[in-house]
Each structure stands twice: as structure tokens, then as C-alpha cells.
Amino acid sequence: MGRDDDSSSRSDSRSRSDSDEDGHSHGRRHERSRSRSHTRHRDRRSRSDSSDRESDALKQYWNVVKEDSRNFDGWTQLLQYVEHLDDTKAARKAYDAFFKRYPYCYGYWRKYAEFERRHKHYERAIEVYEKGVAAVGLSVDLWLHYLFYIQEIVQHQDNAAEKLRAIYERALKACGLDFRSDKLWKEYINFEQKNGELLRVSELYDLLLSTPTLLYNSHFEKYQIFVNSYEPDKIIKEEEYNEIFARVEANLKKTMDGELYLIEEYEDDTPPDIIPENGEEPPKKILRRRKHCEEALRALRHEIVEKRRKKYTQNEQEISLRWVFEENIKRPYFHVKPLERAQLRNWHAYLDFEVSRGNVERCTTLFERCLVACALYEEMWIKYARYLDSINEVQQARMVYRRATETHLPRNANLHLAYSAFEEKHGNPNALLFVILVIYEPVILSFRYVVKFEMKFLQMTQAASASDFEKAASILSEFDRRHPGYGVIALRRIGVERRLAQFQAGEGCGKAFRKVPDYSPVISRYERLIHDPHNPTKLTTFYALKLARFHARVRNDRKLAEKILKDAINRDKENPDLYLSLVDLVYTISPLNEAEVLSAFDFALSSELSEENKLRFSQRKLDFLEDLGSDVTKLQEHMEFHMKMQKAVESGGSTTKRRADSRNKGEILEKRPRTDPYATVAYSQSQQLQQYYIPTNNNVYSTPNQQQPALSGYYYSGQQAAVASIPQSAAVPVAQGSVSQVAQGNVPQMSQGSINAVTQVQHAGVQQVPQVGMAHMQHNRSF
């Protein structure tokens, strides 16, 4: 009983002990499992956090370039970051977007291709290189990297040489005429020489020695080494060899006996194309070759080199003509930073020189080189397109405009204007048809069926040409949609509509084929611009002036033009241009209607114009009465009125005060003598240009370096410039007669009436100042 109890207690003790040990063991296992689980969770959370941080950083880099796609530094930082991420998808997206805006950055094409190669995407790397050399074909460095990459891939293939040769040929065609293409020529020559293609090497040297390049002298020296390293019959074609050998043989036969060469046999070391199945080596081919004697060898090599020396000498002369231009090219690669003016002048001069030489291939190569360095300068694109157009390469010119407007300068208004004009120009119908219709119109009219045929043909031609007008208009409309607010685009769009209406009406043909043009699209477009609530008052006034001139000059509707001007005056009552346009409008009446002219002047004098501007209109009315008036009483009455107004203006305050008042009214007065009655209207020409070119949307800015042609003013050419350039010294009275006589000191006798209207004109240093007067302004009026 006791033993049983003992054994039982021992058993229970062992059982409890085992149970405790199992419990501790299970606890330890559970702790380890929980620890591993926590570790894995921390790792996943760490990776997730890291991924989130990288994603947020990538979004930040993208936001920078999305806000401003022209932020070049933002793009480069984005590309650096995706390279660091080592994410293929993110890198491709960034690189592809970058090259849509900056395809001339050849270094980044190389980085993109290397990125694909590093990730073992070999075919994608080839695609990148192909896109790169298509975008910037003049990059010798990019072509060479592409060739070295292809050489690595195809080096063990049977047709490796053919594949490489094909790419070398493409590279040479793309950039072989570049002045700095020496490295490409050198690599190609070495490639062919290693492959034993000696005739190809000679052909390459023949091309190179007549191509202006930087290291031209070194190439000729290497060519001489090449010639002296091989038998003459192996390096030149058979025809040339026979010609040279006959000449050498004739000379050497006079001084030496024996043969000039021997025929020797040798075994061909070239590996066989097919290895027999039994493994036996095929028999060696026995070939023959010439072995020239020393005298013949020396004479033949001399003849070969001297023949090429003529090419070398001519090439050296061509290089000397271009050396100054090439030496002044300091930045041949693309960059967004502006070029120095000296660099731009050098490019212009170099291009003009090359065009004058007449070699089209060299001209196009130089233009393409120029565009790499000057891709952000509109004048270079326009110059290139116009050159191509001048040599009847219309399709190539069109592609140049497309590259400029779609990729490099999509926000440039002037480029789109030039492109639109180009399309409109080449959309005109066959000029010969119009010549025939005009010359033979009387004959054609006598044949009823012929007239029907010609009219049908004319309608077909007009339909085809109308589509080209629409293409020109679509270029402008698309630009206006993407970058709204450019006044110059709106005006050119109206011009296209007007010319289309005139063309469709048969203007330029004979009278039998003409009809009244439908100008309703032109007028409606003007009216939308005038009544656009987003346009400032001065801009709507500008469009109103244009529309009034259109009605007066094109439609010959003077009354409607007058109504448009008066409606504009109601909106902009202090704008002197509108009143002056009314005066100019009545000047177009033939014969001259004195009453209407005086009424237009009186309308301005009774308006809300400033006193200074009224004084100018008063002076013009006085000039009119003096020059063209028929009633001396009116002249005397207005003389008294004018003198009173002049004294009132002069005593009204200082120049500084009047300038401040004018600024408060939104006017900008030109700097001029206080008593100058010949001052032009308060709104300067530069202000008109600003209204004309700078977009009305404050978020859109005009393109830098934008060429802005001057608007046609209401005065004869040179008046404003002459007045603005007069210094404030040496005042002399003006008499009836030429102001140039006064400037030279020849003052004619003045009448009593003219003495009362004398003003002071500053003339020192001015050779000739045109006489001011309304009668002398008719040839350059707005109407």
C-alpha cells in the first residue's frame, strides 16, 4: 500500500514535471513564433512605408514638371530620381515624357538606352537608340554608342559585319558632313580595315578627303600610311589601277629592264564557310596576287597619293572659308540657357554663307546643326523652312514647321503664324488656270460649253484650295485653343477668312467668273472679339479700328465704318485714336467734303478728350483750314480759338503734373517739348504693339525673342520717329514751307496769319523732318 502510494506520488510528480516542461517549451515556441511574426510584420510595414515615401517623392517630382513643362531643371531631377528608384515602369514614363519636349538631349538618350541594357531589356535598348538617332541624327557620340552596343550583341553572329556596316552607312549619311564628325569616319575606316575590305576603305577615304572636317590634315596623313601599307592593286579599283599602271610603266620602261611585278601564289587563310561532316579539314584555296618591284611600288603609290592630294587641297580651301565660323561656335549642343548674341550672329552669318555656296546637302546639314544649338529660337526654324521652300522642298519645309510647332516651340505665336502662312501659300490653286482665264476670257465667253467646263474646273480647284485655307486656319485655331489671348493670332485668323472669301469669289479671275465675296465669317469674328467681355477696353478699341478700316477699305461702306467708330467712342471716350480715325475716314471722300472734315474735327474738340489731345486736334484743324480750307473767316475764327486753347493748356500746370494726371487716366505720353503741337496721339506705338501681341489672359505670356512687326499707324511713316528724336535745343520758328529748309537755316518769309500760329520745333542734328499737316498724311492713313 505504501509502495503503491509512493509509486503513485512519484508518477504524479513526473507527470507534473513533464507537464511543466511541456508548458515552458510551448511558451518558448510561441514566443519565438510571435517574434518572427512581429519581425515579418515590421519588415512588411517598413517596406510599405519606404514604398509610400518613394511614391510621394515621385509624385512631388512629377508635380513640378506638370505645373511647368518648360522647367528643365525639374525634368532632370525627375530623371535622376527614377534612375535611383531603379523602377523600369517609372523610368520609361519619365524618359518618354521628357523626350517629347527635349528630343535634342542626346546624353539622356544614351542614359535611357543604358538603363534598358542594365535591366537586360536588350531589344528595348535598341528601340531607344533608334528613337534617339532619329530625333538627333547629327549626334556623332550617340551613333557611336549605338554602334558599340550593336557590336556587343552581334559579334558572334554570321552576318555581324553586314549589320554593323548598315548602321555605319546610316550614321555617315546622317552626320558625315558635320564638321566635327571625324571620330565617326575614323571608326568606320578602322572597322572596314579590320575586316579586310580595303577597297571600301579607299572609297571612304575618297569621300573623307573631300569633306570639310576639323581633323582634315590628320586624315590625309593616315591615308598615306594606308596606301604605303598595301599593294596598289588591292586598294584601288581595277580601272584606276590600269590607268595609273600604264602611265608608270611607260615612264619606268625608259630607265629599267625587267617586269614591274610578279605573280605569286599563296594559300587562302580565310576559314571555310562549311565544315565537312567527317571532320576533315577542306583543302586550302590557292590564290594569286601581284608582287610589285620596289621602283614600281614607289611610283604607283606616289601616283595614287598625288591624285588624292588635289582633293585634299581643294578641301583645305573650303575649310579655310569655314574655319572662322566654326571657331566661333562655342556651344554646338542643346541647352535651355540663352545663347550669346555673338553666337546667334555667327550662326546667321554661317548659314548665309553656306546658302550662297549653293550646296543643298551641306546647307541642310548646317541648318540641322544650327537647330540643335538654337532650338528655342524661332527665327532659325523660320529661316530653315523658308530656305527649303525657296528650293521647292515643300514637304521638307512643312516637316520643319511641324517639328518646331509641335515639339520645340509649341507656345510660340510667330512660328504658328509663319506655318499658317506657309500652308495658305501652298494651298493656292494652279496659277496657270487663272492666267488662262484672264487672258482668254473674251474667247472663252464665245463658247458656251467651254465656259461650263472651265467653271466646273474652277469650282473643283477652289474646293481643293479651300481645304488648304482650312488647314492654315486650323493651325491658328489649335494654337488659340491651347494658348488663348494672343491678338496677333486672332488677326491672322481673320485674314485667312478674308482671303478665303475673296478666293471663293473668284478674285484674280476675269470679270465673268467673279462674284461678291461673302465676308460674314470675317465680320462675325471681329464682332465676337469686340464684344468679348474678357477683353480690356483698349483691345476692343483696337479691334473696332480694324473692323472699321475693313468696312471702309474692303467693303467700301463708309457709313458703317463711321457707326463702328462712334460705337467704340461710346465705350472708350478718351481714346484719341478713334477720333483721329473719324477724321481720316472723311478724308477718303472724293471729292473732298470740307464740311464733313470740319465736323469730324469739331466732334473731337467737343469730346471728353484731355486738353492736351484737344489742342493737337485743334492744330490739325488749323492746318487743314490753312492748306485746304475755302473760307478765310473760318480760318481766322479757329486761329483765335486755337491760340486761347494753347495759352490755357500752357498755363494749366507743369509738365510733371500733366504727366501724373495722364497716368491716372491711363494715358502714356511720349517725352516731348511741352509746347510741341505736332505731338502724336497719347497712346504710343509701343503700347499698341503690346496690345496687339501680348495675350489678354494674364496667365499666358508672350514668347521671348518674339519678333513683333510694327502696326500701321495713322500718320505718314517717319513722323513719330522724327518728332521723338528731336532734341530740346536750338529752337527756330516754322514758316509756311518745308521744315527741312528750316532745319538747314533757310527760313522763308512768313505770312501774318502764319506768324500767329508759330510753334517751336527742335531741330539740332536732324537732317530732314517731314512737314506736319493733315494734307500730307493721306498716303498712310488707316482708311
Secondary structure, DSSP 8 states (H G I E B T S, - for coil): -HHHHHHHHHHHHHHHHHHHHHHHHHHHHHHHHHHHHHHHHHHHHHHHHHHHHHHHHHHHHHHHHHH-TT-HHHHHHHHHHHHHHT-HHHHHHHHHHHHHH-TT-HHHHHHHHHHHHHTT-HHHHHHHHHHHHHHSTT-HHHHHHHHHHHHHHHTTSTTHHHHHHHHHHHHHHHHTTSTT-HHHHHHHHHHHHHTT-HHHHHHHHHHHTTS--TTHHHHHHHHHHHHTTS-HHHHS-HHHHHHHHHHHHHHHTTT--S-SEEEEEEE--S--SS--TT-------EEEEEEE-HHHHHHHHHHHHHHHHHHHHHHHHHHHHHHHHHHT----S--SS---HHHHHHHHHHHHHHHHHT-HHHHHHHHHHHHHHTTT-HHHHHHHHHHHHHTT-HHHHHHHHHHIIIII-TT-HHHHHHHHHHHHHHTS--HHHHHHHHHTHHHHHT-HHHHHHHHHHHHHHHHHHHHHHHHHHHHHHHHHHHSTT-HHHHHHHHHHHHHHHHHHTTTTS-GGG------HHHHHHHHHHHT-TTS-HHHHHHHHHHHHHHHHHTS--HHHHHHHHHHHHHH-TT-HHHHHHHHHHHHTSSS--HHHHHHHHHHHHTSS--HHHHHHHHHHHHHHHHHH-S-HHHHHHHHHHHHHHHHHHHTS--HHHHHHHHHHTT-------TT-TT---SS-HHHHHHHHHS-SSTT----TT--------SS-TTHHHHHHT--S--EEE--SS-HHHHHTT------HHHHHT--EEE-TT-S------GGGGGGG---
